[in-house]
Amino acid sequence: MDAVFTQKKANFESLYRELQPRLYAYCRKFIDDPETARDLVQDAFIKLWEDVDISAIHTSVAAYLQKTVHNLCLLHLRDQQIHRRYENYAAFKLKEAELNFFSPDYGNYTSIFLKDIEDIVNKCLEKQPEQSRQIFEMSRKKGMSYAEIAGELEISVRSVENQIYRTLVILKTELKDYLIVLLIAFKWF
């Protein structure tokens, strides 16, 4: 068993050394960020190692891996598009809420309500790890793009995306009791 595993590992390492540069170049045609491209190619190899019986592949392993990288690129680009659409919508609604917060047309109740939400958001952010909080504040308060944040903090754009996403999930959970009221109050339907 140990000899079979050692041989499989050696074959896989050889395959990786041979195909990784070509797959990375292919991936970079679609993905601008080098770190993300490396991650996607790495994910394709991990998928091959963990999930696929090589003898069941009807094409060459190289063709299989290229198709896997192609599909991972498509998924990544779709995810980015969804994130951008959500961020734009959320940023618009946040600005609208900020404007309404300071509007003289809104009563004290609305201002108190929005202050409660702001307090919940601030408390939730205080509980986050330092880097997550910093990334979220750079994005939301300073209006920095993911690429700008990644460059300043010397991390990948994908890491920034993941940190923002995790923080938004936590905020959504913390604000679950307020979401319906917010939707009605600001006509988000």
C-alpha positions, 0 to 999 in steps of 0.5 A, spaced: 500 500 500 505 504 501 509 503 495 502 504 491 501 511 494 509 513 493 508 511 486 502 515 485 505 521 489 511 521 484 506 520 478 502 526 481 508 531 482 511 529 475 504 531 472 504 537 476 511 540 474 509 538 467 502 541 466 502 547 472 505 552 468 501 551 462 495 551 466 497 557 469 498 561 463 491 559 460 488 561 467 491 568 466 488 569 460 481 570 464 483 571 471 487 578 472 490 576 479 496 572 479 494 569 486 487 567 484 490 564 478 495 560 482 489 558 487 484 556 481 490 551 478 492 549 485 484 547 486 484 543 479 490 539 481 487 538 488 480 536 485 484 531 481 488 528 487 482 527 491 476 526 487 478 523 480 479 516 478 484 517 473 483 511 469 476 513 469 478 520 465 476 519 457 480 524 455 487 526 456 489 528 464 491 534 461 485 536 457 481 534 463 485 539 468 484 544 462 477 543 462 477 543 470 481 550 470 476 553 465 470 551 469 473 554 475 475 560 472 468 561 470 465 560 477 470 565 479 468 570 474 461 569 476 462 569 483 466 576 482 460 579 478 455 577 483 459 580 489 460 586 485 452 587 484 451 585 491 456 590 493 454 596 489 447 595 491 449 594 498 453 600 498 447 604 494 442 602 500 447 604 505 448 611 502 441 612 502 440 610 509 446 615 511 442 620 507 436 618 511 439 618 517 441 625 517 434 628 514 430 632 517 424 629 514 425 623 518 423 623 525 427 621 532 424 614 531 428 613 525 434 616 527 434 612 534 433 606 530 438 607 525 443 609 531 441 602 534 443 598 527 450 602 527 451 600 534 450 593 532 454 593 526 460 597 530 460 591 536 460 586 531 466 589 527 469 590 534 469 582 535 472 581 528 479 579 528 484 585 527 485 584 519 478 582 518 475 589 521 481 593 517 479 590 511 472 591 512 473 598 514 478 600 508 472 597 503 466 600 506 469 607 510 474 609 505 471 606 499 477 602 497 477 597 492 479 590 493 485 590 489 487 597 493 486 593 499 490 587 497 496 591 495 496 595 501 496 589 506 500 585 501 495 579 501 491 576 495 485 579 492 481 573 494 483 573 501 480 580 501 474 578 498 473 572 503 474 577 509 469 581 506 464 576 505 465 573 512 464 579 515 457 581 511 455 574 513 456 575 520 453 582 520 447 579 516 446 574 522 447 580 527 442 584 524 437 579 522 431 582 526 432 588 523 432 586 516 425 586 515 424 593 518 429 596 514 426 593 507 420 596 509 423 603 512 427 604 505 422 600 500 428 595 498 422 591 495 
